[in-house]
Amino acid sequence: MSTSQAKPTSAAFDDPASLVAVDRATAELRRGGPVMLGSVRHGAFLALAAETVEDACLARLRGGTAGDLQLVLTTQRAAALGLTPTGRQVASLLLPPRIAADALRHLADPTASALAAMPTELTNADIPAEVALAAIDLAKLARLLPAAVLAPLSLPAGTDAAAWAWARDLLPVAVEAVDAYQAAAARSLKIVGEARVPLAGAEQARIVAFRPSDGGTEHLAIIIGEPPRDRPVLTRLHSECFTGDLLGSLRCDCGDQLRGAIAEIGRHGHGILLYLAQEGRGIGLVNKLRAYRLQDSGADTFDANHQLGFDADERVYLPAAEMLRQLGFGEVRLMTNNPAKVEGLVHCGIAVVERVSHVFPANGHNERYLETKAAKFGHLF
């Protein structure tokens, strides 16, 4: 997924049924089950998330066929493993016939313990790139590590078709629906709840909740005062951070940025803070904790995300733009140090008339984090 935007969508896959199909598929991957990933051009494939795979399911996928299972990784994860990627965004690898699930999980997760023998040789495979990318994107949408096991759903001559009868009951999802999901989900956002919530530093505040049509995670708009719609509104885009916002973690500056933005908008008299469900720059809380472990071993935040197989920043800003439009605002004064947020909102059709600096002092734990933001993410302090 792009840092600031989702992939272009097709109207054919911009409907509630396609959204629900993707949502159901991600839930199945999180449970360790396979889904049927179909491509108009390349046929059907069985897909498993490498993080949740178990030996019994691997054996079922082999199913007595002559075909090989294949592992798809992002080029970032492949590079961390010392492999040479076969494409610009994805690496496809043939798996040894009896590779264990524990070894697969270790290939996907640099923080996992190697409980099974690791393969000494991995050869390049030839999975169609759009299928491999869709499988990886499904894993990301499920908040899992971006690695998947794929098997073509076409039976070689002489295969016992009865061994594959169970596959007919799998959840089907189209590659094209996965590609369209981020944009379609953003466009489907609807206001589902609203209440006045006085806040420290901004007593005249209300919270408006937005939910996508597939029933996914809500994004929140905190509206302070009564911002006029005929002028650029002072706005902060804040990605949720459980550790910083709720627990007061000193590893980041998120808690300071959240409370500081509410206080500053309160002093200004009116504005909006969008609280977006994209923990850990979009990789999710569990993967953020994995990144923290890698940081404790010497990586910075940028490199830790790459070692896990993610882009340095996986966020998209289509939901933020859609929320602003539904609230009646097309121009903002954006409180941020991150030029990518400015670029992302502009790309999504929101005019950023001014970038408002939003800087807080370092503490004894987050100096390196802030230095990496400046040096590798281009933040302006």
VENTASUL-V208359 format. One record per residue. N is the residue number from 1. RES is the residue in three letters. PSI is psi in whole degrees, -180 to 180 (NA if undefined). D_CENTER is the distance of its C-alpha to the mean C-alpha in Angstrom with 1 decimal. Layout:
n:N res:RES psi:PSI d_center:D_CENTER
n:N res:RES psi:PSI d_center:D_CENTER
This chain:
n:1 res:MET psi:144 d_center:7.4
n:2 res:SER psi:154 d_center:9.7
n:3 res:THR psi:-42 d_center:9.7
n:4 res:SER psi:-3 d_center:11.7
n:5 res:GLN psi:158 d_center:11.7
n:6 res:ALA psi:169 d_center:10.6
n:7 res:LYS psi:153 d_center:12.8
n:8 res:PRO psi:146 d_center:16.3
n:9 res:THR psi:156 d_center:17.1
n:10 res:SER psi:139 d_center:20.3
n:11 res:ALA psi:-29 d_center:22.4
n:12 res:ALA psi:-23 d_center:23.1
n:13 res:PHE psi:24 d_center:19.5
n:14 res:ASP psi:34 d_center:19.1
n:15 res:ASP psi:162 d_center:20.9
n:16 res:PRO psi:-37 d_center:20.3
n:17 res:ALA psi:-40 d_center:21.1
n:18 res:SER psi:-39 d_center:18.3
n:19 res:LEU psi:-46 d_center:15.7
n:20 res:VAL psi:-38 d_center:17.2
n:21 res:ALA psi:-43 d_center:17.4
n:22 res:VAL psi:-44 d_center:13.7
n:23 res:ASP psi:-43 d_center:13.3
n:24 res:ARG psi:-38 d_center:16.2
n:25 res:ALA psi:-41 d_center:15.0
n:26 res:THR psi:-38 d_center:11.8
n:27 res:ALA psi:-39 d_center:14.4
n:28 res:GLU psi:-42 d_center:16.7
n:29 res:LEU psi:-39 d_center:14.5
n:30 res:ARG psi:-30 d_center:14.0
n:31 res:ARG psi:-6 d_center:17.8
n:32 res:GLY psi:10 d_center:18.4
n:33 res:GLY psi:160 d_center:19.8
n:34 res:PRO psi:155 d_center:19.8
n:35 res:VAL psi:162 d_center:19.0
n:36 res:MET psi:112 d_center:20.9
n:37 res:LEU psi:113 d_center:18.9
n:38 res:GLY psi:140 d_center:21.3
n:39 res:SER psi:136 d_center:21.9
n:40 res:VAL psi:-38 d_center:24.7
n:41 res:ARG psi:-26 d_center:25.8
n:42 res:HIS psi:3 d_center:25.1
n:43 res:GLY psi:-161 d_center:25.8
n:44 res:ALA psi:147 d_center:24.1
n:45 res:PHE psi:148 d_center:22.3
n:46 res:LEU psi:136 d_center:21.5
n:47 res:ALA psi:136 d_center:18.1
n:48 res:LEU psi:146 d_center:17.3
n:49 res:ALA psi:129 d_center:14.4
n:50 res:ALA psi:-33 d_center:16.0
n:51 res:GLU psi:-35 d_center:15.0
n:52 res:THR psi:6 d_center:16.9
n:53 res:VAL psi:145 d_center:19.6
n:54 res:GLU psi:158 d_center:23.2
n:55 res:ASP psi:-39 d_center:26.5
n:56 res:ALA psi:-39 d_center:27.9
n:57 res:CYS psi:-36 d_center:25.1
n:58 res:LEU psi:-44 d_center:25.4
n:59 res:ALA psi:-38 d_center:29.1
n:60 res:ARG psi:-40 d_center:28.7
n:61 res:LEU psi:-38 d_center:26.6
n:62 res:ARG psi:-45 d_center:29.3
n:63 res:GLY psi:21 d_center:31.7
n:64 res:GLY psi:8 d_center:34.7
n:65 res:THR psi:169 d_center:33.6
n:66 res:ALA psi:-3 d_center:34.4
n:67 res:GLY psi:157 d_center:30.8
n:68 res:ASP psi:147 d_center:28.6
n:69 res:LEU psi:149 d_center:25.1
n:70 res:GLN psi:142 d_center:22.6
n:71 res:LEU psi:130 d_center:19.6
n:72 res:VAL psi:133 d_center:16.9
n:73 res:LEU psi:158 d_center:15.0
n:74 res:THR psi:159 d_center:13.3
n:75 res:THR psi:-29 d_center:16.2
n:76 res:GLN psi:-46 d_center:15.0
n:77 res:ARG psi:-40 d_center:15.4
n:78 res:ALA psi:-43 d_center:18.5
n:79 res:ALA psi:-39 d_center:20.0
n:80 res:ALA psi:-28 d_center:19.5
n:81 res:LEU psi:-2 d_center:21.5
n:82 res:GLY psi:19 d_center:24.1
n:83 res:LEU psi:157 d_center:23.6
n:84 res:THR psi:111 d_center:24.2
n:85 res:PRO psi:151 d_center:21.5
n:86 res:THR psi:-10 d_center:23.0
n:87 res:GLY psi:-178 d_center:20.9
n:88 res:ARG psi:-29 d_center:19.0
n:89 res:GLN psi:-12 d_center:15.4
n:90 res:VAL psi:148 d_center:16.1
n:91 res:ALA psi:132 d_center:18.8
n:92 res:SER psi:129 d_center:20.5
n:93 res:LEU psi:135 d_center:22.9
n:94 res:LEU psi:136 d_center:25.8
n:95 res:LEU psi:144 d_center:25.9
n:96 res:PRO psi:151 d_center:29.3
n:97 res:PRO psi:-35 d_center:31.0
n:98 res:ARG psi:30 d_center:30.9
n:99 res:ILE psi:139 d_center:27.8
n:100 res:ALA psi:156 d_center:26.9
n:101 res:ALA psi:-37 d_center:23.7
n:102 res:ASP psi:-40 d_center:23.8
n:103 res:ALA psi:-39 d_center:24.1
n:104 res:LEU psi:-44 d_center:21.1
n:105 res:ARG psi:-36 d_center:19.0
n:106 res:HIS psi:-35 d_center:20.5
n:107 res:LEU psi:-33 d_center:19.6
n:108 res:ALA psi:-27 d_center:15.9
n:109 res:ASP psi:110 d_center:16.1
n:110 res:PRO psi:-11 d_center:18.3
n:111 res:THR psi:-3 d_center:18.9
n:112 res:ALA psi:150 d_center:20.4
n:113 res:SER psi:139 d_center:24.1
n:114 res:ALA psi:99 d_center:25.7
n:115 res:LEU psi:-10 d_center:27.7
n:116 res:ALA psi:162 d_center:28.7
n:117 res:ALA psi:132 d_center:30.1
n:118 res:MET psi:144 d_center:27.8
n:119 res:PRO psi:137 d_center:28.6
n:120 res:THR psi:-22 d_center:30.7
n:121 res:GLU psi:134 d_center:30.0
n:122 res:LEU psi:124 d_center:27.1
n:123 res:THR psi:151 d_center:28.0
n:124 res:ASN psi:143 d_center:26.0
n:125 res:ALA psi:-176 d_center:25.4
n:126 res:ASP psi:48 d_center:25.2
n:127 res:ILE psi:136 d_center:22.4
n:128 res:PRO psi:135 d_center:21.9
n:129 res:ALA psi:-40 d_center:19.1
n:130 res:GLU psi:-31 d_center:17.6
n:131 res:VAL psi:-45 d_center:17.7
n:132 res:ALA psi:-44 d_center:16.1
n:133 res:LEU psi:-39 d_center:13.2
n:134 res:ALA psi:-40 d_center:12.7
n:135 res:ALA psi:-42 d_center:12.9
n:136 res:ILE psi:-42 d_center:10.3
n:137 res:ASP psi:-38 d_center:7.9
n:138 res:LEU psi:-44 d_center:9.2
n:139 res:ALA psi:-42 d_center:8.6
n:140 res:LYS psi:-44 d_center:4.8
n:141 res:LEU psi:-28 d_center:5.3
n:142 res:ALA psi:2 d_center:7.9
n:143 res:ARG psi:33 d_center:6.3
n:144 res:LEU psi:172 d_center:8.6
n:145 res:LEU psi:145 d_center:9.6
n:146 res:PRO psi:73 d_center:9.2
n:147 res:ALA psi:140 d_center:12.8
n:148 res:ALA psi:152 d_center:14.9
n:149 res:VAL psi:132 d_center:18.6
n:150 res:LEU psi:146 d_center:20.2
n:151 res:ALA psi:127 d_center:23.7
n:152 res:PRO psi:135 d_center:25.5
n:153 res:LEU psi:64 d_center:27.0
n:154 res:SER psi:127 d_center:30.4
n:155 res:LEU psi:123 d_center:33.3
n:156 res:PRO psi:158 d_center:35.6
n:157 res:ALA psi:136 d_center:39.3
n:158 res:GLY psi:-3 d_center:40.8
n:159 res:THR psi:143 d_center:37.7
n:160 res:ASP psi:103 d_center:38.4
n:161 res:ALA psi:-27 d_center:36.5
n:162 res:ALA psi:-29 d_center:37.0
n:163 res:ALA psi:-19 d_center:34.7
n:164 res:TRP psi:9 d_center:31.8
n:165 res:ALA psi:-33 d_center:32.9
n:166 res:TRP psi:-27 d_center:30.2
n:167 res:ALA psi:-23 d_center:27.6
n:168 res:ARG psi:-19 d_center:29.0
n:169 res:ASP psi:4 d_center:27.6
n:170 res:LEU psi:157 d_center:23.9
n:171 res:LEU psi:125 d_center:21.3
n:172 res:PRO psi:141 d_center:21.1
n:173 res:VAL psi:137 d_center:18.2
n:174 res:ALA psi:141 d_center:18.6
n:175 res:VAL psi:-42 d_center:16.8
n:176 res:GLU psi:-33 d_center:17.5
n:177 res:ALA psi:-37 d_center:15.9
n:178 res:VAL psi:-44 d_center:12.5
n:179 res:ASP psi:-38 d_center:13.0
n:180 res:ALA psi:-10 d_center:14.1
n:181 res:TYR psi:-51 d_center:11.7
n:182 res:GLN psi:-46 d_center:9.7
n:183 res:ALA psi:-42 d_center:13.1
n:184 res:ALA psi:-41 d_center:15.1
n:185 res:ALA psi:-40 d_center:13.2
n:186 res:ALA psi:-44 d_center:13.7
n:187 res:ARG psi:-21 d_center:17.3
n:188 res:SER psi:-2 d_center:18.0
n:189 res:LEU psi:137 d_center:17.5
n:190 res:LYS psi:148 d_center:20.8
n:191 res:ILE psi:126 d_center:22.5
n:192 res:VAL psi:-7 d_center:23.2
n:193 res:GLY psi:152 d_center:24.8
n:194 res:GLU psi:140 d_center:26.5
n:195 res:ALA psi:153 d_center:28.7
n:196 res:ARG psi:130 d_center:30.6
n:197 res:VAL psi:95 d_center:29.4
n:198 res:PRO psi:133 d_center:31.5
n:199 res:LEU psi:153 d_center:29.7
n:200 res:ALA psi:120 d_center:31.2
n:201 res:GLY psi:-9 d_center:31.9
n:202 res:ALA psi:80 d_center:31.3
n:203 res:GLU psi:-28 d_center:33.3
n:204 res:GLN psi:74 d_center:33.1
n:205 res:ALA psi:149 d_center:29.5
n:206 res:ARG psi:153 d_center:27.9
n:207 res:ILE psi:130 d_center:24.4
n:208 res:VAL psi:127 d_center:23.1
n:209 res:ALA psi:135 d_center:20.3
n:210 res:PHE psi:137 d_center:18.4
n:211 res:ARG psi:138 d_center:17.0
n:212 res:PRO psi:162 d_center:15.7
n:213 res:SER psi:-16 d_center:18.2
n:214 res:ASP psi:5 d_center:16.5
n:215 res:GLY psi:17 d_center:16.8
n:216 res:GLY psi:-172 d_center:13.2
n:217 res:THR psi:140 d_center:12.5
n:218 res:GLU psi:147 d_center:14.8
n:219 res:HIS psi:152 d_center:14.5
n:220 res:LEU psi:142 d_center:17.8
n:221 res:ALA psi:122 d_center:20.3
n:222 res:ILE psi:110 d_center:23.0
n:223 res:ILE psi:120 d_center:26.0
n:224 res:ILE psi:127 d_center:28.8
n:225 res:GLY psi:-151 d_center:32.3
n:226 res:GLU psi:82 d_center:32.9
n:227 res:PRO psi:128 d_center:31.2
n:228 res:PRO psi:139 d_center:33.4
n:229 res:ARG psi:-5 d_center:31.7
n:230 res:ASP psi:9 d_center:34.0
n:231 res:ARG psi:154 d_center:32.8
n:232 res:PRO psi:133 d_center:29.5
n:233 res:VAL psi:136 d_center:27.9
n:234 res:LEU psi:121 d_center:26.9
n:235 res:THR psi:141 d_center:23.1
n:236 res:ARG psi:128 d_center:20.5
n:237 res:LEU psi:118 d_center:16.7
n:238 res:HIS psi:118 d_center:15.6
n:239 res:SER psi:132 d_center:12.2
n:240 res:GLU psi:144 d_center:13.0
n:241 res:CYS psi:96 d_center:14.2
n:242 res:PHE psi:-46 d_center:15.9
n:243 res:THR psi:-42 d_center:17.9
n:244 res:GLY psi:-46 d_center:19.0
n:245 res:ASP psi:-43 d_center:19.5
n:246 res:LEU psi:-43 d_center:21.0
n:247 res:LEU psi:-11 d_center:22.5
n:248 res:GLY psi:32 d_center:23.5
n:249 res:SER psi:142 d_center:22.0
n:250 res:LEU psi:1 d_center:23.7
n:251 res:ARG psi:-19 d_center:21.1
n:252 res:CYS psi:-180 d_center:19.5
n:253 res:ASP psi:18 d_center:21.0
n:254 res:CYS psi:-45 d_center:18.6
n:255 res:GLY psi:-43 d_center:21.3
n:256 res:ASP psi:-42 d_center:23.9
n:257 res:GLN psi:-40 d_center:21.8
n:258 res:LEU psi:-55 d_center:21.2
n:259 res:ARG psi:-34 d_center:24.9
n:260 res:GLY psi:-38 d_center:26.2
n:261 res:ALA psi:-43 d_center:24.6
n:262 res:ILE psi:-44 d_center:26.0
n:263 res:ALA psi:-42 d_center:29.4
n:264 res:GLU psi:-43 d_center:29.5
n:265 res:ILE psi:-37 d_center:28.8
n:266 res:GLY psi:-42 d_center:31.4
n:267 res:ARG psi:-36 d_center:33.9
n:268 res:HIS psi:-28 d_center:33.2
n:269 res:GLY psi:-28 d_center:34.0
n:270 res:HIS psi:152 d_center:31.2
n:271 res:GLY psi:-174 d_center:27.6
n:272 res:ILE psi:135 d_center:24.1
n:273 res:LEU psi:120 d_center:21.2
n:274 res:LEU psi:119 d_center:17.9
n:275 res:TYR psi:104 d_center:15.9
n:276 res:LEU psi:137 d_center:12.3
n:277 res:ALA psi:74 d_center:10.0
n:278 res:GLN psi:63 d_center:7.3
n:279 res:GLU psi:143 d_center:8.7
n:280 res:GLY psi:44 d_center:9.1
n:281 res:ARG psi:33 d_center:8.0
n:282 res:GLY psi:2 d_center:4.5
n:283 res:ILE psi:-10 d_center:4.7
n:284 res:GLY psi:160 d_center:6.8
n:285 res:LEU psi:-46 d_center:10.6
n:286 res:VAL psi:-44 d_center:11.8
n:287 res:ASN psi:-31 d_center:10.0
n:288 res:LYS psi:-40 d_center:11.3
n:289 res:LEU psi:-38 d_center:14.6
n:290 res:ARG psi:-42 d_center:14.6
n:291 res:ALA psi:-38 d_center:14.2
n:292 res:TYR psi:-40 d_center:17.0
n:293 res:ARG psi:-41 d_center:19.2
n:294 res:LEU psi:-35 d_center:18.8
n:295 res:GLN psi:-36 d_center:19.8
n:296 res:ASP psi:-20 d_center:22.7
n:297 res:SER psi:4 d_center:23.8
n:298 res:GLY psi:-15 d_center:23.9
n:299 res:ALA psi:155 d_center:20.6
n:300 res:ASP psi:180 d_center:19.3
n:301 res:THR psi:-36 d_center:15.8
n:302 res:PHE psi:-53 d_center:15.3
n:303 res:ASP psi:-34 d_center:16.7
n:304 res:ALA psi:-43 d_center:15.2
n:305 res:ASN psi:-41 d_center:11.6
n:306 res:HIS psi:-40 d_center:13.4
n:307 res:GLN psi:-32 d_center:15.4
n:308 res:LEU psi:-13 d_center:12.5
n:309 res:GLY psi:4 d_center:11.5
n:310 res:PHE psi:162 d_center:8.6
n:311 res:ASP psi:161 d_center:9.5
n:312 res:ALA psi:-32 d_center:11.1
n:313 res:ASP psi:118 d_center:9.0
n:314 res:GLU psi:9 d_center:5.5
n:315 res:ARG psi:152 d_center:6.7
n:316 res:VAL psi:153 d_center:8.6
n:317 res:TYR psi:9 d_center:12.0
n:318 res:LEU psi:-43 d_center:13.2
n:319 res:PRO psi:-42 d_center:13.2
n:320 res:ALA psi:-45 d_center:15.2
n:321 res:ALA psi:-43 d_center:17.5
n:322 res:GLU psi:-40 d_center:18.2
n:323 res:MET psi:-45 d_center:19.0
n:324 res:LEU psi:-43 d_center:21.3
n:325 res:ARG psi:-44 d_center:23.0
n:326 res:GLN psi:-27 d_center:23.6
n:327 res:LEU psi:-6 d_center:25.1
n:328 res:GLY psi:21 d_center:27.4
n:329 res:PHE psi:130 d_center:26.2
n:330 res:GLY psi:-7 d_center:25.8
n:331 res:GLU psi:139 d_center:26.6
n:332 res:VAL psi:155 d_center:25.3
n:333 res:ARG psi:109 d_center:26.4
n:334 res:LEU psi:122 d_center:23.1
n:335 res:MET psi:102 d_center:23.1
n:336 res:THR psi:156 d_center:21.0
n:337 res:ASN psi:2 d_center:21.6
n:338 res:ASN psi:107 d_center:18.6
n:339 res:PRO psi:-27 d_center:19.8
n:340 res:ALA psi:-31 d_center:16.3
n:341 res:LYS psi:-41 d_center:16.1
n:342 res:VAL psi:-50 d_center:19.5
n:343 res:GLU psi:-42 d_center:18.7
n:344 res:GLY psi:-45 d_center:15.6
n:345 res:LEU psi:-43 d_center:17.7
n:346 res:VAL psi:-43 d_center:20.6
n:347 res:HIS psi:-31 d_center:18.9
n:348 res:CYS psi:9 d_center:18.0
n:349 res:GLY psi:9 d_center:21.6
n:350 res:ILE psi:129 d_center:22.1
n:351 res:ALA psi:125 d_center:25.0
n:352 res:VAL psi:102 d_center:24.6
n:353 res:VAL psi:-16 d_center:28.2
n:354 res:GLU psi:139 d_center:27.9
n:355 res:ARG psi:122 d_center:25.6
n:356 res:VAL psi:120 d_center:26.8
n:357 res:SER psi:145 d_center:26.5
n:358 res:HIS psi:77 d_center:24.9
n:359 res:VAL psi:141 d_center:26.0
n:360 res:PHE psi:152 d_center:26.8
n:361 res:PRO psi:150 d_center:28.9
n:362 res:ALA psi:160 d_center:27.5
n:363 res:ASN psi:-172 d_center:28.6
n:364 res:GLY psi:-5 d_center:29.6
n:365 res:HIS psi:-19 d_center:26.2
n:366 res:ASN psi:14 d_center:23.8
n:367 res:GLU psi:-47 d_center:25.9
n:368 res:ARG psi:-38 d_center:24.1
n:369 res:TYR psi:-46 d_center:20.7
n:370 res:LEU psi:-37 d_center:22.2
n:371 res:GLU psi:-40 d_center:24.0
n:372 res:THR psi:-39 d_center:20.8
n:373 res:LYS psi:-44 d_center:19.3
n:374 res:ALA psi:-47 d_center:22.5
n:375 res:ALA psi:-39 d_center:23.1
n:376 res:LYS psi:-24 d_center:19.8
n:377 res:PHE psi:-8 d_center:17.6
n:378 res:GLY psi:20 d_center:20.7
n:379 res:HIS psi:147 d_center:20.9
n:380 res:LEU psi:107 d_center:24.4
n:381 res:PHE psi:NA d_center:26.3
